[in-house]
Amino acid sequence: MSMSENRTTIAVDVMGGDHGLSVTLPACAAFLRTHSDARLLLVGEQTLIQNELHHYQLELSERCQIIHASEIVEMHEAVETALRRKKDSSMRVAINQVKDGQAHAVVSAGNTGALMAIARFVLKTLDGIDRPAIASIMPSMDATGTVVLDLGANVDCTAEHLQQFALMGSSLVAATMAHATASNPRVGLLNIGHEDMKGNEVVKAAGELLKQTPINFIGNVEGNQIFTGGADVIVCDGFVGNVLLKTSEGLSQMVRQRLTHEFKKSIWRKLTAVFALPAINGFKRRVDNRPFNGAALLGLRGVVIKSHGGADSYAFGFALQRAYNAVVHDMLAKTTAMLAQVHQQNKNA
């Protein structure tokens, strides 16, 4: 089997995540209905998948095929177990489809640590990249979202790592987003203040490197600018990024639950809320983080998208869309070209 030249092929780890087939299959069905130029490889236990297809109006065809995998990486499983003992897991087999040229991209909602480890082992990193990074879009007031990286893959980073993250994040936005500043993304370095003298030694050194990097570096940014739309890409180490990510997810969930609770609280509030319902629903949509689902594992020799483990089918569909966009808009080629430019610049310095 080989990739169709005219179709973007995505390998989907349909067994991964908290909910497995009940989430991934309906999302795949919806995706195929709206993307006639796409093809999905459903990777997992063949019999289980076949028994569920009819529930979601999915039929096997040239655009929808099953790739059998006999094992599943559980969400709680140790990275070493997933990497060394489960070589026929749906996650590993899906990543192998990219390595072997059978798919352009892979999407999984499985164990993040295992996905990163297996993807790095199988696909290897791009030339000029020391460590892959996890990048995701966080909601912002201007509705375009802000790409933040690293979100947990690298706890301890050097200034050079942060420079590489900036290059990868800039390439991601330029390749996959279509808002006004996406063609020349504004890149900020997360810090405790705007001034160059603020921050620890690594952040200060990274700021100096980024000033010499061929990107649209706007300087240091503070945490509030993630949500106000002050930058298109914000760079930080994985420790800070992961804390930020989990805080954002918790806040979004709390706001949505609180709005629902207040709406149900009393008859009078129900009556008055009728008039405010459009505004309330609009606000709930703005704080809904599901449209931002799908983190990119950047710096690898292949497109790898990590869906949130607890994603529903609506959210998982956005992860599929992110993989599709990255392939169609040549994210890897743009990243490689940027890295080559920096390498040549450093060579000439």
NORSULKA-V870899 format. One record per pair of residues at least 12 apart in sequence whose ideal C-beta (glycine too) atoms are under 8 Angstrom apart, sorted by the first residue. I is the first residue (numbers start at 1). J is the second residue. D is the distance in whole Angstrom. If there is no record, write none. Layout:
BEGIN
I/J/D, I/J/D
END
This chain:
BEGIN
1/65/7, 1/102/6, 2/101/7, 2/102/7, 3/39/8, 3/101/7, 3/102/6, 3/103/7, 3/104/7, 4/39/6, 4/62/7, 6/37/7, 7/37/6, 7/38/6, 7/39/4, 7/63/7, 8/35/8, 8/37/6, 8/38/5, 8/39/7, 8/104/6, 8/105/8, 8/324/6, 8/327/5, 8/328/6, 9/38/8, 9/39/5, 9/40/8, 9/41/7, 9/102/7, 9/103/5, 9/104/5, 9/105/8, 10/38/7, 10/39/7, 10/40/6, 10/41/7, 10/103/6, 10/104/7, 10/105/5, 10/106/7, 10/107/6, 10/320/6, 10/323/5, 10/324/7, 10/327/8, 11/40/8, 11/41/4, 11/43/6, 11/67/7, 11/94/4, 11/95/8, 11/97/4, 11/98/6, 11/102/7, 11/103/4, 11/105/7, 11/106/5, 11/107/7, 12/24/6, 12/28/6, 12/40/6, 12/41/7, 12/42/6, 12/43/6, 12/94/7, 12/106/8, 12/107/5, 12/108/8, 12/320/7, 13/43/6, 13/44/7, 13/90/5, 13/91/5, 13/94/4, 13/106/7, 13/107/7, 13/108/4, 13/109/7, 13/110/6, 14/28/7, 14/42/5, 14/43/6, 14/44/5, 14/49/6, 14/90/7, 15/43/8, 15/44/4, 15/45/7, 15/48/8, 15/69/7, 15/72/5, 15/90/4, 15/110/8, 16/72/7, 16/73/7, 16/90/6, 16/91/6, 16/108/5, 16/109/5, 16/110/3, 16/111/8, 16/309/8, 17/75/8, 17/108/8, 17/109/3, 17/110/6, 17/307/7, 17/308/8, 17/309/5, 17/310/7, 17/311/7, 17/316/8, 18/75/7, 18/109/8, 18/309/5, 18/310/5, 19/310/8, 19/312/8, 21/44/7, 21/48/7, 21/49/7, 21/52/5, 22/313/8, 23/109/7, 23/311/6, 23/312/6, 23/313/5, 23/316/5, 24/42/8, 24/109/7, 24/313/8, 24/316/6, 25/42/8, 25/49/8, 25/52/6, 25/53/7, 25/55/7, 25/56/5, 25/58/6, 26/56/5, 26/313/4, 27/313/4, 27/314/8, 27/316/4, 27/317/4, 27/320/6, 28/40/5, 28/42/7, 28/56/8, 28/58/7, 28/64/7, 28/320/7, 29/56/5, 29/57/6, 29/58/5, 30/313/7, 30/317/6, 31/317/6, 31/320/5, 31/321/7, 31/324/8, 32/58/8, 32/63/6, 32/64/6, 35/324/6, 38/63/7, 38/324/6, 39/62/7, 39/63/5, 39/64/7, 39/65/8, 40/63/7, 40/64/6, 40/65/8, 40/320/8, 41/65/6, 41/66/8, 41/67/5, 41/94/7, 41/97/6, 41/102/7, 41/103/6, 42/64/7, 42/65/7, 42/66/5, 42/67/7, 43/66/8, 43/67/5, 43/69/5, 43/90/5, 43/93/5, 43/94/4, 43/97/7, 44/66/8, 44/67/8, 44/68/8, 44/69/6, 44/72/8, 44/90/4, 45/68/7, 45/69/7, 45/70/7, 45/72/8, 45/90/8, 46/66/5, 46/68/4, 49/66/5, 50/66/7, 67/93/6, 67/94/8, 67/97/7, 68/93/8, 69/88/6, 69/89/6, 69/90/4, 69/92/7, 69/93/4, 69/94/8, 70/88/5, 71/86/5, 71/88/5, 71/89/4, 71/90/7, 72/86/8, 72/89/6, 72/90/6, 73/86/6, 73/89/5, 73/90/7, 73/91/5, 73/92/8, 73/110/5, 73/111/5, 73/114/5, 74/111/7, 75/110/7, 75/111/5, 75/309/6, 76/111/8, 77/111/6, 77/114/7, 79/111/8, 79/113/5, 79/114/5, 79/117/5, 82/111/6, 82/114/4, 82/117/7, 82/118/6, 83/114/7, 83/117/5, 83/118/6, 83/121/6, 90/108/8, 90/110/8, 91/108/5, 91/110/5, 91/111/8, 91/114/6, 91/115/6, 91/118/6, 92/118/5, 92/122/7, 94/106/5, 94/107/8, 94/108/6, 95/118/6, 95/119/5, 95/122/5, 95/123/7, 95/302/8, 95/304/7, 96/122/6, 98/123/7, 98/302/4, 98/303/7, 98/304/8, 99/122/5, 99/123/6, 99/302/7, 104/303/6, 104/327/4, 105/302/7, 105/303/4, 105/304/7, 105/305/7, 105/323/4, 105/324/7, 105/326/6, 105/327/5, 106/119/8, 106/302/7, 106/303/7, 106/304/5, 106/305/7, 106/323/7, 107/294/8, 107/305/5, 107/307/6, 107/316/8, 107/319/5, 107/320/6, 107/323/5, 108/304/8, 108/305/8, 108/306/6, 108/307/7, 109/306/7, 109/307/4, 109/308/7, 109/309/5, 109/311/6, 109/316/6, 109/319/7, 110/309/7, 111/309/8, 112/134/8, 112/152/7, 112/306/6, 112/309/8, 115/297/7, 115/304/7, 115/306/6, 116/132/7, 116/134/7, 116/153/6, 116/297/6, 119/132/7, 119/297/6, 119/300/6, 119/302/7, 119/304/5, 120/132/6, 120/300/7, 123/300/5, 123/301/5, 123/302/4, 123/304/7, 124/300/7, 124/301/5, 125/299/5, 125/300/6, 125/301/7, 126/299/6, 126/300/7, 126/301/6, 126/332/8, 126/335/7, 126/336/6, 126/339/6, 127/336/8, 127/339/7, 127/343/8, 128/164/7, 128/339/4, 128/340/8, 128/342/7, 128/343/6, 129/164/6, 129/168/7, 129/299/4, 129/339/7, 130/160/7, 130/161/6, 130/164/7, 131/153/7, 131/154/5, 131/157/8, 131/161/6, 131/164/8, 131/299/7, 132/153/6, 132/297/6, 132/298/6, 132/299/4, 132/300/5, 133/149/5, 133/150/4, 133/151/8, 133/153/5, 133/154/6, 133/164/8, 133/165/5, 133/168/6, 133/169/8, 133/238/8, 133/297/8, 133/298/5, 133/299/6, 134/149/6, 134/150/6, 134/151/4, 134/152/6, 134/153/5, 134/238/7, 134/241/8, 134/295/5, 134/296/7, 134/297/6, 134/298/8, 134/306/7, 135/147/6, 135/148/7, 135/149/4, 135/150/7, 135/151/7, 135/165/8, 135/168/7, 135/169/6, 135/172/6, 135/295/6, 135/296/5, 135/298/5, 136/148/6, 136/149/8, 136/151/6, 136/245/7, 136/292/7, 136/294/7, 136/295/4, 136/296/7, 137/292/5, 137/294/8, 138/226/6, 138/227/7, 138/244/8, 138/245/8, 138/248/6, 138/289/8, 138/292/6, 139/227/7, 139/248/8, 139/252/8, 139/286/7, 139/287/7, 139/289/6, 139/292/6, 140/226/7, 140/227/5, 140/228/7, 140/229/4, 141/227/6, 141/228/5, 141/229/6, 142/228/8, 142/229/4, 143/286/7, 144/177/7, 144/179/4, 144/229/6, 144/232/8, 145/177/8, 145/292/6, 146/225/8, 146/226/5, 146/227/7, 146/229/7, 146/231/6, 146/232/7, 146/233/7, 146/234/6, 147/169/5, 147/172/6, 147/173/5, 147/177/8, 147/185/8, 147/232/7, 147/233/5, 147/234/7, 148/190/8, 148/226/6, 148/233/8, 148/234/5, 148/235/8, 148/236/7, 148/241/6, 148/244/7, 148/245/7, 149/165/5, 149/168/7, 149/169/5, 149/233/8, 149/234/8, 149/235/6, 149/236/8, 149/241/7, 149/298/7, 150/165/6, 150/235/8, 150/236/7, 150/237/6, 150/238/4, 150/241/5, 151/238/7, 151/241/4, 151/242/6, 151/244/8, 151/245/5, 151/295/6, 152/238/5, 152/239/8, 152/241/6, 152/242/4, 152/245/7, 153/238/5, 153/297/8, 154/237/6, 154/238/4, 155/237/7, 155/238/5, 155/239/5, 156/237/7, 156/239/8, 157/202/7, 157/237/4, 157/238/7, 158/202/6, 159/202/5, 159/203/8, 159/205/4, 159/206/4, 159/208/8, 159/209/5, 160/209/7, 161/237/8, 162/189/7, 162/202/7, 162/203/8, 162/206/4, 162/209/8, 162/210/8, 162/235/5, 162/236/8, 162/237/7, 163/206/6, 163/209/5, 163/210/6, 163/213/6, 163/342/8, 164/299/7, 164/339/8, 165/235/5, 165/298/8, 166/187/5, 166/189/8, 166/210/6, 166/213/6, 166/215/6, 166/217/7, 166/233/7, 166/235/5, 167/213/7, 167/215/7, 167/335/7, 167/338/5, 167/339/6, 167/342/6, 168/298/4, 168/299/6, 168/335/6, 169/185/7, 169/187/7, 169/233/4, 169/234/8, 169/235/6, 169/298/7, 170/185/5, 170/187/6, 170/215/5, 170/216/7, 170/233/6, 170/338/7, 171/298/8, 171/331/6, 171/334/5, 171/335/4, 171/338/6, 172/233/8, 172/296/6, 172/298/6, 172/326/7, 172/331/6, 172/335/8, 173/185/4, 173/232/5, 173/233/6, 174/334/6, 175/325/7, 175/326/6, 175/329/4, 175/330/6, 175/331/4, 175/334/5, 176/322/7, 176/325/4, 176/326/5, 176/329/6, 176/331/6, 177/232/8, 179/232/8, 181/232/6, 182/232/7, 184/216/5, 185/215/7, 185/216/6, 185/232/4, 185/233/5, 186/216/5, 186/218/5, 186/230/8, 186/231/5, 186/232/5, 186/233/7, 187/210/7, 187/215/5, 187/216/6, 187/217/5, 187/218/7, 187/231/7, 187/232/7, 187/233/4, 187/234/8, 187/235/7, 188/217/8, 188/218/5, 188/219/7, 188/220/7, 188/221/3, 188/225/7, 188/230/7, 188/231/4, 188/233/7, 188/234/5, 188/235/7, 189/203/7, 189/206/6, 189/207/6, 189/210/6, 189/217/8, 189/219/7, 189/220/5, 189/221/7, 189/234/8, 189/235/5, 189/236/8, 190/220/8, 190/221/6, 190/222/8, 190/223/7, 190/226/8, 190/234/5, 190/235/6, 190/236/4, 190/240/6, 191/203/6, 191/207/8, 191/220/4, 191/221/7, 191/222/7, 192/222/7, 193/220/7, 193/222/7, 194/219/7, 194/220/5, 194/221/7, 194/222/7, 195/220/7, 196/219/8, 196/220/7, 198/220/6, 199/220/7, 202/237/8, 203/220/8, 206/235/8, 207/219/7, 207/220/6, 210/235/8, 212/345/8, 213/342/6, 214/338/7, 214/341/5, 214/342/7, 214/345/7, 215/338/8, 218/230/8, 218/231/6, 221/234/6, 223/244/7, 226/244/7, 248/289/7, 249/289/6, 251/287/8, 252/287/5, 252/288/7, 252/289/5, 255/284/8, 255/287/5, 256/284/6, 256/287/6, 256/288/7, 259/280/6, 259/283/7, 259/284/6, 263/280/7, 290/311/7, 290/312/7, 290/314/6, 290/315/4, 290/318/7, 291/315/8, 291/318/6, 292/318/7, 293/307/6, 293/308/5, 293/311/5, 293/315/4, 293/316/7, 293/318/5, 293/319/5, 294/306/7, 294/307/6, 294/318/5, 294/319/3, 294/320/8, 294/321/7, 294/322/4, 294/323/7, 295/307/8, 296/322/7, 296/326/7, 296/331/8, 298/335/7, 299/335/8, 301/332/8, 302/332/7, 303/323/6, 303/326/5, 303/327/6, 303/331/7, 303/332/7, 305/319/5, 305/320/8, 305/322/5, 305/323/4, 305/326/7, 306/319/8, 307/319/4
END
